[in-house]
Amino acid sequence: MDTKKAIGTLVQASLLLVVLVLLVFSSLLVLYIKPELFITYEMPWHVPNIKTELPDGRVGDEIKYGHALVTETSKWMGPLAPADKNFTGNNLNCQSCHLEAGTKRGSASWIGVVQRYPQFRGRENKIGTIEERVNGCMERSMDGTALPVDSKEMKAIVAYMNWLGDGIPEDTLDYFKGFAKLELPTEAASPIKGAVVYERECKLCHGESGSGVWKADSSGYQYPPLWGKDTYNHGAGMNRVITAAQFIKGNMPWGVATIDNPKLSDEEAYHVAAYINSFERPLKANTEADFPDRKLKPMSTCPKQMMLSISFEQHKYGPFQPIAKYYQETYDIKKSK
């Protein structure tokens, strides 16, 4: 009886060994034929989804609040907010310029922006923080007042921006940076030519008077105003013809143009930017203090900051090639905007 039991145990062990050998052989065969099945891949980096990928707890709540602030700015910290939260002076939202909550390429996307700070800023002529950059927009594009650096609002906005670029590979940072490239026409930007482009491409959304279109529920603008009292002031970057033209080329008409597939030509974007910026808008105080080192200023910056014996009109509308040539020959600085 013991002998039969021993033989049975031996047979079972032999069968188990055969199975193990077959499993090992099969695995080696699969490894040889399809080695990728045995490689663990990390998920490639992607733009995070605000609806499905927020972290839990306080951190997620702060990011969510930051998203609300930049998408419904007027409601949370502008004219539509309680009096103690009136930080912005107009009813624009941050995403009026930084489109799709700062995620759209070609609209000064915030993806990776925190990772680029601190950085030198010529306008202030010093190394600046991301908080100072946010407040630059608050005082210029939003025509308002600076947020306290330690405020709930500032912390939430920076947390949201940081979350957008969390883990972004170094070689991807430039992909989301800045605006569309623009080959500057050699003529001056013409508001008259721009009016034709505006009539054809822009009026439907922004209105004949450039005053934008309010949402049906009165919660803010559906399409923002481009000039007048309720838009960016004359100290904003968008008040420069070249910057505005780059933005327009990569994004407008809304829902049609992208940075990779623009609708307007360089000339059309250039002229319509001149038309938009030919109208009155709020004035920012003390812009003469911008760019203390005058050679660091953009070519199309505000006339109060102009240098050289070049007219008001040329500093505002160009042509810019003679100005670029001056910087190149005098300071060995190559300027494109």
C-alpha positions as CSV (number, residue, x, y, z in Angstrom):
1,M,0.0,0.0,0.0
2,D,2.8,2.4,0.9
3,T,4.6,1.5,-2.4
4,K,1.5,2.3,-4.4
5,K,1.1,5.6,-2.6
6,A,4.7,6.5,-3.2
7,I,4.4,5.7,-6.9
8,G,1.3,7.9,-7.1
9,T,3.1,10.8,-5.4
10,L,6.0,10.4,-7.7
11,V,3.8,10.4,-10.8
12,Q,2.0,13.6,-9.5
13,A,5.4,15.3,-8.9
14,S,6.6,14.3,-12.4
15,L,3.5,15.7,-14.0
16,L,3.8,18.9,-12.0
17,L,7.5,19.2,-13.1
18,V,6.5,18.6,-16.8
19,V,3.8,21.3,-16.5
20,L,6.3,23.8,-14.9
21,V,8.9,23.0,-17.7
22,L,6.2,23.6,-20.3
23,L,5.2,26.9,-18.7
24,V,8.8,28.1,-18.6
25,F,9.4,27.0,-22.2
26,S,6.2,28.7,-23.3
27,S,7.1,31.9,-21.5
28,L,10.6,31.9,-23.1
29,L,9.0,31.3,-26.5
30,V,6.6,34.2,-26.0
31,L,9.4,36.4,-24.7
32,Y,11.4,35.7,-27.9
33,I,8.5,36.3,-30.2
34,K,6.8,39.2,-28.4
35,P,9.2,40.7,-25.9
36,E,7.0,43.9,-25.6
37,L,4.5,41.9,-23.6
38,F,7.0,41.6,-20.7
39,I,7.9,45.3,-20.7
40,T,6.1,47.6,-18.2
41,Y,5.3,51.0,-19.9
42,E,4.6,54.2,-18.0
43,M,1.5,56.1,-19.1
44,P,2.7,58.9,-21.4
45,W,2.2,62.4,-20.0
46,H,-1.1,64.1,-21.0
47,V,-3.0,67.2,-20.1
48,P,-5.0,66.3,-17.0
49,N,-8.7,66.3,-17.0
50,I,-10.4,68.6,-14.4
51,K,-13.5,66.4,-14.2
52,T,-11.8,63.0,-13.7
53,E,-8.2,63.4,-12.6
54,L,-8.3,65.8,-9.6
55,P,-6.5,64.5,-6.5
56,D,-8.6,63.9,-3.4
57,G,-8.9,66.1,-0.4
58,R,-7.7,69.7,0.2
59,V,-5.3,69.7,-2.8
60,G,-8.0,68.7,-5.2
61,D,-10.4,71.3,-3.8
62,E,-7.8,74.1,-4.2
63,I,-7.1,73.1,-7.8
64,K,-10.8,73.0,-8.5
65,Y,-11.3,76.5,-7.0
66,G,-8.4,77.8,-9.1
67,H,-10.1,76.4,-12.2
68,A,-13.3,78.2,-11.3
69,L,-11.4,81.5,-10.8
70,V,-9.8,81.4,-14.2
71,T,-12.9,80.3,-16.1
72,E,-15.4,82.5,-14.3
73,T,-13.2,85.3,-13.1
74,S,-15.8,88.0,-13.2
75,K,-18.1,85.9,-11.0
76,W,-15.6,85.0,-8.4
77,M,-13.2,88.0,-8.2
78,G,-14.5,90.6,-10.5
79,P,-17.4,93.1,-10.8
80,L,-20.0,90.3,-10.4
81,A,-18.4,89.1,-7.1
82,P,-19.0,90.4,-3.6
83,A,-17.4,93.8,-3.0
84,D,-14.6,92.4,-0.9
85,K,-13.6,90.1,-3.9
86,N,-13.6,92.8,-6.6
87,F,-10.0,92.3,-7.7
88,T,-10.5,92.6,-11.5
89,G,-11.8,95.9,-13.0
90,N,-13.5,94.4,-16.0
91,N,-15.7,91.4,-16.8
92,L,-13.2,89.4,-18.7
93,N,-12.3,85.9,-17.6
94,C,-8.7,84.8,-17.5
95,Q,-9.6,82.3,-20.2
96,S,-10.7,85.1,-22.4
97,C,-7.1,85.1,-23.5
98,H,-5.7,81.9,-22.1
99,L,-8.2,79.8,-23.9
100,E,-9.8,76.6,-22.7
101,A,-8.8,77.3,-19.1
102,G,-5.2,77.8,-20.2
103,T,-4.8,74.5,-22.0
104,K,-5.0,75.6,-25.7
105,R,-1.8,75.8,-27.6
106,G,-1.2,79.2,-29.2
107,S,-3.0,81.2,-26.5
108,A,-0.2,81.6,-24.0
109,S,-1.1,78.2,-22.4
110,W,-0.4,77.7,-18.7
111,I,0.7,74.1,-19.2
112,G,4.3,74.2,-18.0
113,V,4.3,77.9,-17.1
114,V,5.0,77.3,-13.4
115,Q,7.9,75.1,-14.3
116,R,9.5,78.1,-16.1
117,Y,9.5,80.4,-13.0
118,P,11.3,82.2,-11.5
119,Q,12.4,84.0,-14.7
120,F,13.8,87.3,-15.8
121,R,11.1,89.8,-16.9
122,G,12.2,92.8,-18.9
123,R,9.1,94.8,-18.1
124,E,10.2,94.8,-14.4
125,N,13.9,94.4,-15.2
126,K,14.3,91.7,-12.5
127,I,13.8,88.0,-11.7
128,G,10.1,87.5,-11.2
129,T,7.9,84.9,-9.6
130,I,4.8,83.2,-11.0
131,E,2.7,85.1,-8.5
132,E,4.1,88.4,-9.8
133,R,3.3,87.3,-13.4
134,V,-0.3,86.5,-12.4
135,N,-0.6,90.0,-10.8
136,G,0.8,91.5,-14.0
137,C,-2.3,90.1,-15.8
138,M,-4.5,91.2,-12.9
139,E,-3.4,94.8,-13.3
140,R,-3.2,94.9,-17.1
141,S,-5.4,92.4,-19.0
142,M,-7.9,92.4,-16.1
143,D,-7.6,96.1,-15.5
144,G,-7.7,95.5,-11.8
145,T,-5.6,95.3,-8.6
146,A,-2.9,92.8,-7.5
147,L,-4.0,89.8,-5.5
148,P,-2.3,89.4,-2.1
149,V,0.4,86.7,-2.7
150,D,-0.8,84.7,0.3
151,S,-4.5,85.0,-0.6
152,K,-6.7,82.0,-1.1
153,E,-7.3,83.1,-4.7
154,M,-3.6,83.4,-5.6
155,K,-2.8,80.1,-4.0
156,A,-5.6,78.4,-5.9
157,I,-4.7,79.9,-9.3
158,V,-1.0,78.8,-8.9
159,A,-2.1,75.4,-7.7
160,Y,-4.2,74.9,-10.8
161,M,-1.4,76.1,-13.1
162,N,1.1,73.8,-11.4
163,W,-1.3,70.8,-11.7
164,L,-1.7,71.4,-15.4
165,G,2.1,71.0,-15.9
166,D,2.8,68.4,-13.2
167,G,5.2,65.8,-14.6
168,I,5.5,67.4,-18.0
169,P,8.6,66.2,-19.8
170,E,11.3,68.8,-20.4
171,D,11.1,68.3,-24.2
172,T,7.4,69.1,-24.2
173,L,7.5,72.4,-22.4
174,D,8.0,74.5,-25.5
175,Y,5.2,72.7,-27.3
176,F,2.6,74.6,-25.3
177,K,4.5,77.9,-25.0
178,G,3.6,81.2,-26.5
179,F,1.7,82.1,-29.7
180,A,1.6,81.3,-33.4
181,K,4.6,82.4,-35.4
182,L,4.0,85.5,-37.5
183,E,6.0,86.7,-40.5
184,L,5.8,90.4,-40.1
185,P,4.6,92.3,-43.2
186,T,7.0,95.0,-44.3
187,E,4.2,97.6,-44.4
188,A,2.6,99.3,-41.5
189,A,-0.4,97.6,-39.9
190,S,-3.5,99.3,-41.3
191,P,-6.7,99.8,-39.2
192,I,-8.5,100.5,-42.5
193,K,-7.5,97.1,-43.9
194,G,-8.2,95.5,-40.5
195,A,-11.7,96.8,-40.5
196,V,-12.5,94.8,-43.6
197,V,-11.2,91.6,-41.9
198,Y,-13.1,92.4,-38.7
199,E,-16.3,92.8,-40.6
200,R,-15.9,89.5,-42.3
201,E,-14.4,87.3,-39.6
202,C,-14.9,88.9,-36.1
203,K,-18.1,90.9,-36.0
204,L,-20.4,87.9,-35.7
205,C,-19.1,87.1,-32.2
206,H,-17.6,90.3,-30.9
207,G,-20.2,92.7,-32.3
208,E,-20.0,95.7,-34.6
209,S,-18.9,97.9,-31.8
210,G,-16.4,95.4,-30.3
211,S,-18.4,95.2,-27.1
212,G,-18.8,91.4,-27.0
213,V,-21.8,89.3,-26.3
214,W,-23.1,88.7,-22.8
215,K,-24.3,85.3,-21.8
216,A,-28.1,84.7,-21.7
217,D,-28.0,84.1,-17.9
218,S,-26.0,87.3,-17.3
219,S,-23.1,85.4,-15.7
220,G,-20.4,86.9,-17.9
221,Y,-19.4,87.3,-21.5
222,Q,-20.0,84.5,-24.0
223,Y,-17.6,86.5,-26.4
224,P,-15.4,89.1,-24.8
225,P,-15.2,92.8,-25.7
226,L,-12.2,93.8,-27.7
227,W,-12.2,97.6,-26.9
228,G,-14.1,100.0,-24.8
229,K,-14.3,100.3,-21.0
230,D,-14.8,96.7,-20.1
231,T,-11.6,95.1,-21.6
232,Y,-7.9,95.0,-21.2
233,N,-6.1,98.3,-20.6
234,H,-3.3,99.9,-22.7
235,G,-0.6,98.4,-20.5
236,A,-1.6,94.8,-21.4
237,G,0.5,92.7,-23.8
238,M,-2.5,92.3,-26.1
239,N,-2.5,96.0,-26.7
240,R,0.7,95.5,-28.8
241,V,-0.2,94.9,-32.5
242,I,2.4,92.1,-32.9
243,T,1.3,90.1,-29.8
244,A,-2.4,90.5,-30.7
245,A,-1.7,89.4,-34.3
246,Q,0.0,86.3,-33.1
247,F,-2.8,85.4,-30.8
248,I,-5.4,86.1,-33.5
249,K,-3.7,84.0,-36.1
250,G,-3.5,80.9,-33.9
251,N,-7.0,81.1,-32.5
252,M,-9.5,83.2,-34.5
253,P,-12.1,82.8,-35.7
254,W,-13.0,80.9,-32.5
255,G,-13.7,77.2,-33.2
256,V,-12.2,77.4,-36.6
257,A,-8.5,78.4,-36.3
258,T,-5.7,76.6,-34.4
259,I,-2.0,77.2,-34.1
260,D,-1.4,74.3,-36.6
261,N,-4.2,75.3,-39.0
262,P,-4.9,79.1,-38.9
263,K,-7.6,80.6,-41.1
264,L,-6.2,84.2,-41.3
265,S,-3.1,85.0,-43.2
266,D,-0.2,86.8,-41.4
267,E,-1.3,90.0,-43.2
268,E,-5.0,89.7,-42.2
269,A,-4.1,89.0,-38.5
270,Y,-1.6,91.9,-38.5
271,H,-4.1,94.4,-39.9
272,V,-7.1,93.3,-37.8
273,A,-4.9,93.5,-34.7
274,A,-4.2,97.2,-35.6
275,Y,-8.0,97.8,-36.1
276,I,-8.8,96.4,-32.7
277,N,-6.1,98.3,-30.9
278,S,-6.9,101.6,-32.7
279,F,-9.9,102.1,-30.4
280,E,-9.9,103.6,-26.9
281,R,-9.6,101.4,-23.8
282,P,-8.8,101.8,-20.1
283,L,-5.4,103.5,-19.3
284,K,-3.1,101.9,-16.9
285,A,-1.2,104.3,-14.6
286,N,2.6,104.5,-14.5
287,T,3.3,102.5,-17.7
288,E,6.3,104.9,-18.3
289,A,8.0,102.8,-15.5
290,D,7.8,99.7,-17.6
291,F,11.0,98.4,-19.1
292,P,13.5,100.5,-17.2
293,D,16.1,99.2,-19.6
294,R,14.6,100.5,-22.7
295,K,16.5,98.2,-25.1
296,L,14.6,95.2,-23.6
297,K,11.1,96.6,-24.5
298,P,9.1,95.0,-27.3
299,M,9.1,96.9,-30.6
300,S,5.4,97.6,-30.5
301,T,5.1,98.6,-26.9
302,C,3.2,101.6,-25.6
303,P,4.2,104.9,-27.1
304,K,5.1,106.4,-23.7
305,Q,7.8,103.8,-23.5
306,M,9.2,104.4,-27.0
307,M,12.8,105.1,-27.7
308,L,14.7,106.2,-30.8
309,S,13.5,109.1,-33.1
310,I,10.6,107.0,-34.4
311,S,7.1,108.3,-34.6
312,F,4.2,107.4,-32.4
313,E,2.5,105.8,-35.3
314,Q,5.5,103.6,-36.3
315,H,6.0,102.4,-32.7
316,K,2.3,101.4,-32.6
317,Y,1.7,100.1,-36.1
318,G,5.1,99.6,-37.8
319,P,6.6,98.9,-40.1
320,F,8.8,97.2,-37.5
321,Q,11.8,96.1,-39.6
322,P,13.6,99.4,-39.2
323,I,13.2,99.2,-35.5
324,A,14.4,95.6,-35.4
325,K,17.4,96.6,-37.6
326,Y,18.3,99.4,-35.1
327,Y,18.3,96.9,-32.1
328,Q,20.4,94.4,-34.1
329,E,23.0,97.0,-35.2
330,T,23.1,99.0,-31.9
331,Y,22.7,96.3,-29.2
332,D,23.2,93.1,-31.1
333,I,19.7,92.1,-30.0
334,K,17.4,90.2,-32.4
335,K,13.8,91.2,-31.9
336,S,10.8,89.6,-33.5
337,K,8.0,91.4,-31.5
